[in-house]
């Protein structure tokens, strides 16, 4: 996740859609990228924690 957010410019608005389903995938017109945070199932809370941690490092909050 950190590698992904590091290459995104600061002028880009990021929107993350976290899928919390057993099977299938999200198919919407406004999605540009699909990112797998793990090869194993994760809770939505863990996914959001990994996203926010990566952004905190990018913005030097941590």
Backbone torsions as a table, in degrees:
resi	resn	phi	psi	omega
1	UNK	NA	-39.1	-179.4
2	UNK	-63.9	-39.0	177.7
3	UNK	-63.4	-37.8	-179.2
4	UNK	-66.0	-50.0	-176.7
5	UNK	-73.5	-23.9	179.3
6	UNK	-65.8	-33.0	-178.0
7	UNK	-85.5	-11.0	179.0
8	UNK	-81.0	132.3	-179.6
9	UNK	-68.3	157.5	-179.4
10	UNK	-72.3	-14.0	179.4
11	UNK	-89.6	2.8	-178.7
12	UNK	-98.8	131.7	174.3
13	UNK	-83.1	123.7	179.6
14	UNK	-98.6	135.8	173.4
15	UNK	-130.8	125.2	178.7
16	UNK	-110.2	131.8	174.5
17	UNK	-109.6	116.1	-178.4
18	UNK	-97.9	117.7	178.5
19	UNK	-85.1	124.2	179.4
20	UNK	-118.7	72.9	-179.0
21	UNK	-141.4	157.2	-176.9
22	UNK	-75.9	-44.0	-176.4
23	UNK	-130.9	156.6	176.2
24	UNK	91.3	-173.3	177.7
25	UNK	-146.5	164.4	-180.0
26	UNK	-79.5	127.4	178.1
27	UNK	-125.4	97.3	178.9
28	UNK	-130.3	153.0	-176.6
29	UNK	-67.5	-28.2	-173.0
30	UNK	-90.1	5.9	-179.6
31	UNK	-90.0	126.7	179.7
32	UNK	-95.8	-37.1	-176.3
33	UNK	-134.1	150.2	168.9
34	UNK	-112.8	131.8	-178.6
35	UNK	-125.0	128.9	173.5
36	UNK	-99.5	120.1	179.5
37	UNK	-81.9	-21.4	-178.4
38	UNK	-156.9	156.0	173.0
39	UNK	-82.8	-2.1	-178.3
40	UNK	-118.7	157.4	178.2
41	UNK	-64.0	135.3	176.1
42	UNK	-125.5	151.6	174.6
43	UNK	-71.1	158.7	177.2
44	UNK	-60.7	-37.1	179.4
45	UNK	-62.4	-40.3	179.0
46	UNK	-68.4	-40.4	177.5
47	UNK	-60.7	-46.4	-179.5
48	UNK	-65.9	-36.4	177.6
49	UNK	-63.3	-41.3	179.3
50	UNK	-67.4	-38.2	177.8
51	UNK	-64.9	-48.4	-177.8
52	UNK	-67.1	-34.6	177.2
53	UNK	-64.3	-43.1	179.3
54	UNK	-63.9	-40.6	178.2
55	UNK	-68.1	-36.1	178.7
56	UNK	-63.7	-39.9	176.9
57	UNK	-67.2	-41.3	-180.0
58	UNK	-60.9	-41.9	-176.5
59	UNK	-91.5	9.9	178.3
60	UNK	56.5	40.2	175.8
61	UNK	-84.2	-33.8	178.8
62	UNK	-99.1	NA	NA
